[in-house]
Each structure stands twice: as structure tokens, then as C-alpha cells.
Amino acid sequence: MAGISTLGIGSSGVLSSDLIDKLRAADEAAQITPIEQNQESIKLKQRGLRSLKSLVNQLADLSTKLSDPTHYGITKASLNGDTISATVANSTKAQDFKIDVLNLATNSIKESERFASKDTAIGAGTMHLSIGDSSYDVEITADDTLETLSKKIEGATEGKIIGSVLNVGGDEPFRLILKSKDSGEKNKISATGDIRFYVAQKAKDAEFSVDGAHVKSASNEVKNLFDGIDITLKSTGVTTISVRPDNEQITQDMQNFVNQYNQITDMVHKLTSYDAEKKVGGVFMGTGEIQDVKDRLRDVLDSTFSKAGKMANDFGLEFDKKGKLSFDSSKFQEALQNDPEDFKSFFVGEGDQKGIFRKFNNTLFQLATKSSGPLKSLQSNLDERAQSLNEMLEKAKKNLNNRYDILKEKFASFDQMIGTIKNQSDYLSSMIDAQYAKK
């Protein structure tokens, strides 16, 4: 049988490889290309859906944050001065006060007489220690050195007294240092025994005044100076503190939410609209599940009322003609300052009444996360369609390959037969021509 590479020789090019290629190209255009076009359409839809779901999930994160009641009580402290630092708990009431730090709290520190070596045995004996209301006896063995004794002291006093060895220089450079773990007068250290100790630093309480009222503290870290306000004393001098609600933070968070909401609106428009100039429609044009996202989110804003009957526009949130959400930060902050309880009832809710962000949380979950939700269902349908098209394409290509393998073999066989017949015809013609020539 003639090989495929010689196809067409016997038939003078009629049954050629070019003919088979043209036939295959026509079949591929009719059977393969439509499937591949459908695959590309599905891929565009999957990419568009992923982009939309990502935006919806980001909006859900912002909504969850804004549905937290404590987020509306964010408070900040502004300091004029650097002698203290301060932290303020959320919902702390607004107030101003002045702190004058007179002296800082200090730890009790004792230093021993000098020793030539920190590793030489210091001799057996007993050290009597006291700190606050506690007393301890530390037995010193004949093998103990400054290093081992410092560890014994920490262990015996349960860490209330910290022992260390300090190199101060000179012929006998080493001293045993005893330091109270905590500051304040009540943590004064007393040490007696065979080793002599000297006062390196006295234990003192911190002293400061708050708007003229005198305050003492064993620690420089003062908890709940006022309800919800902690301060840390850093140096002597005066610092004034102003505690106010942090409206800037909640305003910025609301602006972020509005921006994210509008990104979803833009994405839905892009996916579903028709461009009359380009005569091109979005990949989800006519798909109700996508438009449903925009409609259901708007319904949340249109159907929510505060305890006093106020709506979204009363808090600075309004829609323009294109369905984009605008945000008036001044109106928003004014509503927060004038009636914080009603403000909170609109955005968070009260009791069984859901605020706007608790409603958003529920709606966004139903849209993008719930298994029976529109975006999840649409994603499942697209994934199933993509899998079906992959199988269809594989089957169509396999059928075409089988078909044209058989066709090539038939063409080769027919080409050989035609060649044989042609050769016989040419031979017969030559014989006839020869007979005529003899006449």
C-alpha cells in the first residue's frame, strides 16, 4: 500500500494530503472550534465571577468590622508633654486632666563589699534577707561563689530579689548586687550576715498630682487612674491629657466600606451591561444572579431604619443616579456626635432589631458563601459546564483523529488502485497506438 507521504501520486494529486488537511480543517471548524469558543466564554465568566466574589468577600470583612458594637466606642488620648504615656479603653468618657510627675518609683538596690573573683568560694555562713513582709535565710556553703549565691538568692526569695554579679573595676572588681523585682517603698531590701551590703538605690514610691490631687504609686505603671485610663510615668514634669472619641477612625472605616461597595457596583455593571458603541455585551449580560448582588445590597440600605426612624441619607449615605453610593463624612460625624445611641441603633442595631451592618453580614453570606446562594450556585454551574466542555473536546478530537486515520488509509488505497488502473490504461493505449502504427 502506498505511504501517506506519497499520497496523490497515483491519482495525479486528486486524493492528496492537502485535500485531507482541508477536509479536516472544515470538520474542526464545525466540531472543535465551537467547543473551544464555549470554553473561552466559560473561562471569562469564571474570571469575572472570581473578581466579583473577591470584592464581595472584602466588603463582608469591612461589614463584620463595622457590625461590632465596640468599634463605635473607639477612644483616643492626645498628650501635650512627654513625661507620661497613656492607653485608653474604648468607650471611655471624654475628659481633660493635667499630670505633674514629682518623682518616679524606684527599685531597692543593694551592693555588696568587693571581691577579687566571682568564682572563688566566699566561705560558709547564713545570709538573712527581707523584702516587704517576707523574710528568708539563705545558707551559704563552703563551695559557694558569688555566681552560685546570686542564683540561690533568687530561688530562695521566689524571684522577689534578683541577684547578679557586677564588675565595677579595680583590684577587687566584683560586687554582688541585690535588686527588688518590683519598685516601691514596700519592696525595700534588708540584707545581713557575713557579707556587708550598702544601699545603692533606695526603694521609692512614685509621686504625682492629677489636677492638683496628690497620688502615690508603688509602680510607674498606674492602672485605671480613671476608669479605662492607664498611664506610665516616664520622667518628672507636666503632661496634659485630652480623651475624646476617635471619630476619624470610624469615619475612615465607613469611607472604606462605601469605596468597596462602589467597586462591586462597577463590577456588576461591567459584567452585565451592553456597550452600544462597541456592540459588545458583558460576559454575564442577562444573568440574573449577578444583577441580584447589586439589587440585594441596595435593598439593605433602603430598608433599614434607626431607633428614631432615620434612614441612610440621615447618616450621610445616599445613592446617585447611577446607583453609586456617596458618603458625606461631615453629616456622618454630626449624627454620631448629636445622638450616639440612635447612630449605633442604625449601624449595629439594638436587641432583636438588626442594624444595617448585621443585615449586610447576613445578605453577603447568603450571596457569596451559602452553598445555595446565587454566586455559589453560579460557580458550580460554570465548573460543571467547564468539565463537560473538556470532556466534549477530548471526545471530539479523538473521533476526528480516528476518522482521519481511517480516511488517510482509504485515500492511500484508492490512490494506489487509481495509479494501477492508470498504468494499465497507459499500457493498453500504447499497444493500440503500436498496432495502428503497423498499418
VENNORJO-V536191 format. One record per residue. N is the residue number from 1. RES is the residue in three letters. SS is DSSP state (a for helix, b for strand, c for the rest). Layout:
# VENNORJO-V536191
N RES SS
N RES SS
This chain:
# VENNORJO-V536191
1 MET c
2 ALA c
3 GLY c
4 ILE a
5 SER a
6 THR a
7 LEU c
8 GLY c
9 ILE c
10 GLY c
11 SER c
12 SER c
13 GLY c
14 VAL c
15 LEU c
16 SER c
17 SER a
18 ASP a
19 LEU a
20 ILE a
21 ASP a
22 LYS a
23 LEU a
24 ARG a
25 ALA a
26 ALA a
27 ASP a
28 GLU a
29 ALA a
30 ALA a
31 GLN a
32 ILE c
33 THR a
34 PRO a
35 ILE a
36 GLU a
37 GLN a
38 ASN a
39 GLN a
40 GLU a
41 SER a
42 ILE a
43 LYS a
44 LEU a
45 LYS a
46 GLN a
47 ARG a
48 GLY a
49 LEU a
50 ARG a
51 SER a
52 LEU a
53 LYS a
54 SER a
55 LEU a
56 VAL a
57 ASN a
58 GLN a
59 LEU a
60 ALA a
61 ASP a
62 LEU a
63 SER a
64 THR a
65 LYS a
66 LEU a
67 SER c
68 ASP c
69 PRO a
70 THR a
71 HIS a
72 TYR a
73 GLY a
74 ILE c
75 THR b
76 LYS b
77 ALA b
78 SER b
79 LEU b
80 ASN b
81 GLY c
82 ASP c
83 THR c
84 ILE b
85 SER b
86 ALA b
87 THR b
88 VAL b
89 ALA c
90 ASN c
91 SER c
92 THR c
93 LYS c
94 ALA c
95 GLN b
96 ASP b
97 PHE b
98 LYS b
99 ILE b
100 ASP b
101 VAL b
102 LEU b
103 ASN b
104 LEU c
105 ALA c
106 THR b
107 ASN c
108 SER c
109 ILE b
110 LYS b
111 GLU b
112 SER b
113 GLU c
114 ARG c
115 PHE b
116 ALA c
117 SER c
118 LYS c
119 ASP c
120 THR c
121 ALA c
122 ILE c
123 GLY c
124 ALA c
125 GLY b
126 THR b
127 MET b
128 HIS b
129 LEU b
130 SER b
131 ILE b
132 GLY c
133 ASP c
134 SER b
135 SER b
136 TYR b
137 ASP b
138 VAL b
139 GLU b
140 ILE b
141 THR c
142 ALA c
143 ASP c
144 ASP c
145 THR c
146 LEU a
147 GLU a
148 THR a
149 LEU a
150 SER a
151 LYS a
152 LYS a
153 ILE a
154 GLU a
155 GLY a
156 ALA a
157 THR c
158 GLU c
159 GLY c
160 LYS c
161 ILE b
162 ILE b
163 GLY b
164 SER b
165 VAL b
166 LEU b
167 ASN b
168 VAL c
169 GLY c
170 GLY c
171 ASP c
172 GLU c
173 PRO c
174 PHE b
175 ARG b
176 LEU b
177 ILE b
178 LEU b
179 LYS b
180 SER b
181 LYS c
182 ASP c
183 SER c
184 GLY c
185 GLU a
186 LYS a
187 ASN a
188 LYS c
189 ILE b
190 SER b
191 ALA b
192 THR b
193 GLY b
194 ASP c
195 ILE c
196 ARG c
197 PHE b
198 TYR b
199 VAL b
200 ALA b
201 GLN b
202 LYS c
203 ALA c
204 LYS b
205 ASP c
206 ALA b
207 GLU b
208 PHE b
209 SER b
210 VAL b
211 ASP c
212 GLY c
213 ALA b
214 HIS b
215 VAL b
216 LYS b
217 SER b
218 ALA c
219 SER c
220 ASN c
221 GLU b
222 VAL b
223 LYS b
224 ASN b
225 LEU b
226 PHE b
227 ASP c
228 GLY c
229 ILE b
230 ASP b
231 ILE b
232 THR b
233 LEU b
234 LYS c
235 SER c
236 THR c
237 GLY b
238 VAL b
239 THR b
240 THR b
241 ILE b
242 SER b
243 VAL b
244 ARG b
245 PRO b
246 ASP c
247 ASN a
248 GLU a
249 GLN a
250 ILE a
251 THR a
252 GLN a
253 ASP a
254 MET a
255 GLN a
256 ASN a
257 PHE a
258 VAL a
259 ASN a
260 GLN a
261 TYR a
262 ASN a
263 GLN a
264 ILE a
265 THR a
266 ASP a
267 MET a
268 VAL a
269 HIS a
270 LYS a
271 LEU a
272 THR a
273 SER c
274 TYR b
275 ASP b
276 ALA c
277 GLU c
278 LYS c
279 LYS c
280 VAL b
281 GLY b
282 GLY c
283 VAL c
284 PHE c
285 MET c
286 GLY c
287 THR c
288 GLY a
289 GLU a
290 ILE a
291 GLN a
292 ASP a
293 VAL a
294 LYS a
295 ASP a
296 ARG a
297 LEU a
298 ARG a
299 ASP a
300 VAL a
301 LEU a
302 ASP a
303 SER c
304 THR c
305 PHE c
306 SER c
307 LYS c
308 ALA c
309 GLY c
310 LYS c
311 MET c
312 ALA a
313 ASN a
314 ASP a
315 PHE a
316 GLY c
317 LEU b
318 GLU b
319 PHE b
320 ASP c
321 LYS c
322 LYS c
323 GLY c
324 LYS c
325 LEU b
326 SER b
327 PHE b
328 ASP c
329 SER a
330 SER a
331 LYS a
332 PHE a
333 GLN a
334 GLU a
335 ALA a
336 LEU a
337 GLN a
338 ASN a
339 ASP c
340 PRO a
341 GLU a
342 ASP a
343 PHE a
344 LYS a
345 SER a
346 PHE a
347 PHE a
348 VAL c
349 GLY b
350 GLU b
351 GLY c
352 ASP c
353 GLN b
354 LYS b
355 GLY c
356 ILE a
357 PHE a
358 ARG a
359 LYS a
360 PHE a
361 ASN a
362 ASN a
363 THR a
364 LEU a
365 PHE a
366 GLN a
367 LEU a
368 ALA a
369 THR a
370 LYS c
371 SER c
372 SER c
373 GLY c
374 PRO a
375 LEU a
376 LYS a
377 SER a
378 LEU a
379 GLN a
380 SER a
381 ASN a
382 LEU a
383 ASP a
384 GLU a
385 ARG a
386 ALA a
387 GLN a
388 SER a
389 LEU a
390 ASN a
391 GLU a
392 MET a
393 LEU a
394 GLU a
395 LYS a
396 ALA a
397 LYS a
398 LYS a
399 ASN a
400 LEU a
401 ASN a
402 ASN a
403 ARG a
404 TYR a
405 ASP a
406 ILE a
407 LEU a
408 LYS a
409 GLU a
410 LYS a
411 PHE a
412 ALA a
413 SER a
414 PHE a
415 ASP a
416 GLN a
417 MET a
418 ILE a
419 GLY a
420 THR a
421 ILE a
422 LYS a
423 ASN a
424 GLN a
425 SER a
426 ASP a
427 TYR a
428 LEU a
429 SER a
430 SER a
431 MET a
432 ILE a
433 ASP a
434 ALA a
435 GLN a
436 TYR a
437 ALA a
438 LYS a
439 LYS c
